[in-house]
């Protein structure tokens, strides 16, 4: 009963916030596809667990959990507490606009309205399977719109490359499991082409963009132009998302709340999707597939 109430409360809150921040474009959006109807009301966890296997950029400090206490105290009560340390950019996390754009929003400055909203999935997993350096481009968005209707203005756009299936195998996910500066030239994974980023900003005024790879720029990028374009437009980026394959192409909302690090360039992110406008049986979908 408590889980059902919790799911209902979360879904209602997310729906209310989405409706309060949505533009008028949603009124003309096509009906949700059949897969959305099948799992209406489900919560889908879009965040990988943080642990010793969490994938970080080859030069970034990895996640470390140090146990401070885990047991009964002398007074007889149980007490558990840990310390943790890690880079901002690793695991499921947000890239704040300032990450690659001077003077743009830091993590604590990102408006909540840009972290919550209706969302769509652009599935390029077939193309990425044939080319691990695949770049999502405006043609992919136009093809999606031909089949599914216009991407609503002020949406959160999630790019599904299928790379989530490789997590947490760094060799397959990143192209190399090596660490350090020498490993960076060996990175191979899909990303968003700068032209695609510019198209989303100029033509659809997106709130945020997410992807199921280690970076919104593809692994072989050296100038990170996609980061620069999105950051300049104050568009936050969600990286290393999980479970995008469990989402419909449209007909759901995203709630993506990062650790509110003062002056941060990013931070760990807990992201969920709320499928449908109301919960159906309070079902909770999880895992990291």
Buried (B, 14 or more C-beta within 10 A) or exposed (E): EEEEEBBBEBBBEBBEBBEEBBEEBBEEBEEBBEEBBEBBBBBBBBBBBBEEBBBBBBEBEBBEEEEEEEEEEEEEEEEEEEEEEBBBBBBBBBBBBBBBBEEBBBBBBBEEBBBBBBBBBBBBBEBBBEEBBBBBBBEBBEEBBEEBBBBBBBBBBBBBBBBBBBBBEBEBBBBBBBBEEEBBEBBBBBBBBBBBBBBBBEEBBBBBBBBBBBBBBBBBBEEBBBBBBBBBBBBBBBBBBBBBBBBBBBBBBBBBBBBEBEEBBBBBBEBBBBBBBEBBEBBBBEEBE
